[in-house]
Amino acid sequence: IQALLDNGHQVNACATTRVTTFGLRLSIKEDVEDEANGKTTKWTHIPLGFDLRTGLQHPQTGRNISAFITHGAIDLTVRGPLIRNVMLQYYHNQEGFDGWSSGHYPDADWCSRAVGSRNIDDPVRAVRLAGLLSSSENSVGSRLRL
């Protein structure tokens, strides 16, 4: 990351929280009229989330309170003369993955917007800490055969 910064790249890091889709979504194929092209096909996304039972109850109604599960990650964006536009995210999941992956989010406005986001001032330090955490968790997981 430091080498990219030294060679004129812009590197941004931020901690984000989004509604989780786990790569799943529903879509409906629709034929729509387009003035310029006539009839065209459009895909309409249907929000699909995972409901979490919180164990809490509304104090007045007594109804159970539930919430959508969120996905937290460190999002890293790199732009510059050698790397035009790369988006990565660091996270760990329930299957045991811990590391960096594509930062491409589904093209659905309800899940591509971050619910919460905070810029990280030092992207080099953020990547180093993510590497340390990933190495530690993967090492322990391997030793315990998790």
C-alpha positions in Angstrom: 0.0 0.0 0.0 2.8 2.4 0.8 4.4 1.7 -2.6 1.2 2.5 -4.3 0.9 5.8 -2.3 4.6 6.6 -3.2 3.8 6.1 -6.9 0.9 8.6 -7.1 -2.1 6.4 -6.2 -4.9 7.4 -4.0 -5.8 4.8 -1.3 -8.9 5.2 0.8 -9.9 3.0 3.7 -13.1 3.1 5.7 -14.9 0.8 8.2 -18.4 0.1 6.8 -21.6 -1.6 7.8 -24.1 -2.7 5.2 -27.3 -4.8 5.2 -26.2 -8.4 4.6 -27.2 -10.3 1.5 -24.6 -13.1 1.6 -24.6 -12.9 -2.2 -28.2 -13.8 -2.3 -30.9 -11.8 -4.0 -34.1 -12.2 -5.9 -34.8 -10.5 -9.3 -37.7 -10.2 -11.6 -37.2 -10.0 -15.4 -39.4 -7.3 -16.8 -40.1 -6.0 -20.3 -40.3 -2.2 -20.2 -41.0 0.4 -22.9 -38.1 2.6 -23.7 -38.7 5.7 -26.0 -35.3 5.5 -27.6 -35.0 1.7 -28.1 -38.6 0.5 -27.9 -39.1 -2.6 -25.8 -36.2 -3.6 -23.5 -35.5 -6.0 -20.7 -34.9 -4.8 -17.1 -34.1 -6.7 -14.0 -35.8 -5.4 -10.8 -34.1 -6.4 -7.6 -36.1 -7.6 -4.6 -34.6 -7.0 -1.2 -33.6 -10.2 0.5 -32.1 -10.0 4.0 -31.6 -12.3 7.0 -33.8 -11.6 9.9 -32.2 -11.9 13.4 -34.3 -12.5 16.5 -32.8 -10.2 19.0 -34.5 -11.6 22.1 -35.8 -8.1 22.9 -39.4 -7.1 23.1 -41.1 -3.8 22.5 -41.8 -2.2 25.9 -45.3 -1.1 25.0 -46.6 -3.8 22.6 -44.6 -6.8 23.9 -43.9 -7.8 20.3 -40.6 -9.4 19.5 -38.0 -7.0 18.0 -36.0 -8.3 15.1 -33.3 -6.8 12.9 -31.6 -7.5 9.6 -28.1 -8.9 10.0 -25.4 -6.5 8.9 -22.0 -7.1 7.2 -19.0 -5.2 8.6 -15.8 -4.7 6.7 -12.8 -2.5 6.0 -13.3 -1.2 2.5 -10.2 -0.3 0.6 -10.3 1.7 -2.7 -7.2 2.2 -4.9 -7.1 4.6 -7.8 -4.1 5.8 -9.7 -1.9 5.6 -12.8 -1.2 1.8 -12.6 -4.3 0.7 -10.8 -7.4 2.5 -12.2 -10.1 1.5 -9.7 -9.8 -1.5 -7.4 -12.2 -2.1 -4.5 -11.3 -4.7 -1.8 -12.8 -5.5 1.6 -11.4 -7.2 4.6 -13.7 -9.3 6.8 -14.2 -12.6 8.5 -17.3 -14.7 8.2 -19.1 -17.6 9.9 -17.5 -20.2 7.6 -14.0 -19.3 8.9 -12.8 -17.1 6.1 -10.6 -14.3 7.3 -8.9 -12.1 4.8 -9.3 -9.8 1.8 -11.9 -10.3 -1.0 -13.5 -8.3 -3.8 -15.1 -5.1 -2.6 -17.8 -5.3 -5.3 -21.3 -5.0 -3.7 -24.4 -6.2 -5.5 -25.9 -3.6 -7.9 -29.0 -3.1 -5.7 -29.4 0.3 -4.0 -30.8 -1.1 -0.8 -27.6 -3.0 0.0 -24.9 -1.0 -1.8 -25.3 2.0 0.5 -23.4 1.8 3.7 -25.6 2.0 6.8 -22.6 3.2 8.8 -19.2 4.4 7.5 -16.1 5.8 9.1 -13.0 6.9 7.2 -9.7 5.5 8.4 -7.0 8.1 8.3 -4.0 5.7 7.9 -4.8 3.0 5.2 -1.3 1.5 5.5 -1.8 0.9 9.2 -5.3 -0.5 8.6 -4.0 -3.0 6.1 -1.1 -4.0 8.4 -3.5 -4.5 11.4 -5.9 -6.5 9.2 -3.0 -8.7 8.1 -2.0 -9.3 11.7 -5.5 -10.2 12.7 -6.0 -12.5 9.7 -2.7 -14.3 10.4 -3.5 -14.7 14.0 -7.0 -16.0 13.5 -6.0 -18.3 10.6 -3.1 -19.7 12.6 -5.2 -20.4 15.7 -8.0 -21.9 13.5 -5.5 -24.2 11.8 -3.9 -25.4 15.0 -7.3 -26.1 16.6 -8.5 -27.7 13.3 -11.6 -25.4 13.2 
